[in-house]
Amino acid sequence: MYYVSKRIEVAGSHRLNLSYESKCANTHGHNWIITVFCKARKLNADGMVCDFKHIKEKIHSVLDHKHLNDVLPFNPTAENIAKWITEQIPECYKAKVQESEGNIAVYVEDKDEEGEL
């Protein structure tokens, strides 16, 4: 099995729709640090798991310098963003989203070796 990871920095804003009082319900910004983890049993025709450039383009085109509430169809928590990333990149099995120092969410896709749930 081959494994690669790509670290991406994304600047943007969001507000959280929460069931309780929180300052996070107000619009605010982050410089997110996102790490995308990919794997493949075999390398592609170019000798890669996937192209790092394509990972960055896929994430940046949707999230970078955007108000996430306007571009994502869900409450843009770090947890939901991490899951969304695994859905956007076929080779991605894990995504880590860091909002700030000490605040990190990780989503790991629960697939077996053949890609089945």
Secondary structure as the mmCIF struct_conf table of DSSP 4:
data_model
#
loop_
_struct_conf.conf_type_id
_struct_conf.id
_struct_conf.beg_label_comp_id
_struct_conf.beg_label_asym_id
_struct_conf.beg_label_seq_id
_struct_conf.end_label_comp_id
_struct_conf.end_label_asym_id
_struct_conf.end_label_seq_id
STRN STRN1 TYR A 2 HIS A 14
BEND BEND1 SER A 19 TYR A 20
HELX_RH_3T_P HELX_RH_3T_P1 LYS A 23 ALA A 25
BEND BEND2 ASN A 26 ASN A 26
STRN STRN2 HIS A 28 ALA A 40
BEND BEND3 ARG A 41 LYS A 42
TURN_TY1_P TURN_TY1_P1 ALA A 45 ASP A 46
BEND BEND4 GLY A 47 CYS A 50
HELX_RH_AL_P HELX_RH_AL_P1 PHE A 52 LEU A 63
TURN_TY1_P TURN_TY1_P2 ASP A 64 HIS A 65
STRN STRN3 LYS A 66 HIS A 67
HELX_RH_AL_P HELX_RH_AL_P2 LEU A 68 VAL A 71
BEND BEND5 PRO A 73 PHE A 74
HELX_RH_AL_P HELX_RH_AL_P3 ALA A 78 GLN A 88
BEND BEND6 ILE A 89 ILE A 89
TURN_TY1_P TURN_TY1_P3 PRO A 90 GLU A 91
STRN STRN4 CYS A 92 SER A 100
TURN_TY1_P TURN_TY1_P4 GLU A 101 GLY A 102
STRN STRN5 ASN A 103 VAL A 108
TURN_TY1_P TURN_TY1_P5 GLU A 113 GLU A 114
BEND BEND7 GLY A 115 GLY A 115
#
